[in-house]
Amino acid sequence: MRQHENYRELIWMLAKTDFKLRYQGSFLGYIWALLKPLLTFAILNFVFTSIFANRAQGMEHYSLQLLVGILMFNFFSEGTSAGMQALVGKSQLVTKIYIPRWTIIMASTLNAAMIYVMNLVVVVVFFAWNRFMPTIPAILLFLLFSVLIYAIVLAFALLTAPLFVRFRDLSMIWEVLLQILFYATPVFYSLQQMPAWVQQVLLINPMAFIIHFSKEALINAHFADPWKSAVFFLTVAIFFGLGIFSYNKLAPRVAEEM
């Protein structure tokens, strides 16, 4: 029990240190954690409510849906990128002293989660400003999906962080894939605008499933069929198990390959 408490303290300390170092020396400091997704939201909101307004037609409370989608995808993007590079970024800890490698990976993903929690304050403010109150089940589902995003992020980090030590090109490849995933996820558009067969293909992407049904629940009080949710939760659980399995196989050789 005491060892578990020590691990929790270590993870929290590393996460706080990463968070502070990330914004150290910048003029606006921690405000950048809020500004980055807000600036993306402001640009896309202007484009799709002014220039391409027809694209937002039929999407009730488009601005709220857009903000939710951006923040959730940004959490996924930041968390997976940081988690992948966690061991290389903390190479001195990996090679000079022994601490469980997974604590370093988890701290990096937890840092992304901290920023996401800060951004949720913005979501609450925007919903209040628009005088729109989602149902309690919708809010609970949104929070559950947020936890599932973190589970996906952590599983991805456990899978790729040891691989990144050996294959540094992974970060460039993932950067390109993130761009593809962004457009394959209904962040700034509605899934219903697509043909039925395209919808089924897009929903294979876990972030498309999460963001689509988060927006549907929060705005329209519409939820996925129970069997679809069950399959999705099982898929996330299998992926998480794959991440742990891969980490256990690759982590012991990380220090030698650094």
BELRAHU-V817004 format. One record per pair of residues at least 24 apart in sequence whose C-alpha atoms are under 8 Angstrom apart, sorted by the first residue. I is the first residue (numbers start at 1). J is the second residue. Records with the same first field share a line. If there is no record, write none. Layout:
I = J ; J
This chain:
7 = 103
10 = 103
11 = 103 ; 104 ; 106 ; 107
12 = 107
14 = 104 ; 107 ; 108
15 = 107 ; 108 ; 110 ; 111
16 = 111
18 = 108 ; 111
19 = 111
33 = 115 ; 118 ; 119
34 = 115 ; 118 ; 119 ; 122
37 = 70 ; 71 ; 74
38 = 67
40 = 70
41 = 66 ; 67 ; 70
44 = 188
48 = 188
55 = 189
56 = 189
59 = 190
60 = 219
61 = 219
64 = 123 ; 126 ; 127
65 = 187 ; 188 ; 215 ; 219
66 = 187 ; 188
67 = 123
68 = 123 ; 211 ; 215
69 = 186 ; 187 ; 188 ; 211 ; 215
70 = 187
71 = 116 ; 119
72 = 116 ; 146 ; 149 ; 211
73 = 182 ; 187 ; 207 ; 211
75 = 112 ; 113 ; 115 ; 116 ; 149
76 = 149 ; 150 ; 153
77 = 178
78 = 112
79 = 108 ; 109 ; 110 ; 111 ; 112 ; 113 ; 150 ; 153 ; 154
80 = 109 ; 153 ; 154 ; 156 ; 157
81 = 171 ; 174
82 = 108 ; 109 ; 112
83 = 108 ; 109 ; 153 ; 154 ; 156 ; 157 ; 158 ; 160 ; 161
84 = 156 ; 157 ; 158 ; 160 ; 161 ; 162 ; 164 ; 171
85 = 161 ; 164 ; 171
86 = 161
87 = 161 ; 162 ; 165
88 = 161 ; 164 ; 165 ; 258
91 = 258
94 = 254 ; 255
95 = 255 ; 258
101 = 251
102 = 158
105 = 154 ; 157 ; 158 ; 161
106 = 154
109 = 150 ; 153 ; 154 ; 157
113 = 150
134 = 217 ; 218 ; 219 ; 221
135 = 218 ; 221
138 = 214 ; 217 ; 218 ; 221
139 = 217 ; 218
141 = 214 ; 217
142 = 214 ; 217 ; 218
145 = 210 ; 214
148 = 236
149 = 207
151 = 236 ; 240
152 = 236 ; 239 ; 240
154 = 240
155 = 239 ; 240 ; 241 ; 242 ; 243 ; 244
156 = 240 ; 243
157 = 243
158 = 243 ; 244 ; 246 ; 247
159 = 242 ; 243 ; 244 ; 246 ; 247
162 = 247 ; 250 ; 251 ; 254
163 = 250
165 = 254 ; 257 ; 258
166 = 257 ; 258
181 = 205
184 = 208
185 = 211
186 = 211 ; 212
187 = 211 ; 212
206 = 232
